[in-house]
Amino acid sequence: MRSENENLHATELVSSVDYQDEAVVSKTLLKSNAGTVTLFAFGEGQELSEHTAPYDAMVQILDGSAEITIAGEAISVQAGQMIIMPANQPHSVRAAERFKMLLTMIKATT
C-alpha cells in the first residue's frame, strides 16, 4: 500500500540543477493554478531579455550573483538575497558571472 506522504522529502536546491556553459537551464519544481516555482542555472554571460509578466515574482539568488533590471533600474542581487519583480513592470536578468536562482511566481486573483 502506498502512503500519501511517500513523495515528501527535503531537497537541496543548489545541486538540483547543473550549470551548462553558454546556456540557461531551468527545472520546474511546482506548477499549479496558484503559480509556479522554477529553479534556474545561468551560465556566465547568459540572460533573459526584457519582458513583462502579469504576476508578481520573487527571485532568490542561491549561488553567485545576478544583475536584475526592473523598469530600467539595474540591481545587483547576491547569493542569499531576494528581490520582488512587480507585475507588469519590464524586467530582465543577466549573468555577469554564473548564478542559480529560484523564481516563485504567484498568480493573483481578483
Stockholm file with secondary structure:
# STOCKHOLM 1.0

chainA/1-110         MRSENENLHATELVSSVDYQDEAVVSKTLLKSNAGTVTLFAFGEGQELSEHTAPYDAMVQILDGSAEITIAGEAISVQAGQMIIMPANQPHSVRAAERFKMLLTMIKATT
#=GR chainA/1-110 SS CCCTTTTCCCCCSGGGSCCCTTCEEEEEEEEETTEEEEEEEECTTCEEEEECCSSCEEEEEEESEEEEEETTEEEEEETTCEEEECTTCCEEEECSSCEEEEEEEECCCC
#=GC SS_cons         CCCTTTTCCCCCSGGGSCCCTTCEEEEEEEEETTEEEEEEEECTTCEEEEECCSSCEEEEEEESEEEEEETTEEEEEETTCEEEECTTCCEEEECSSCEEEEEEEECCCC
//
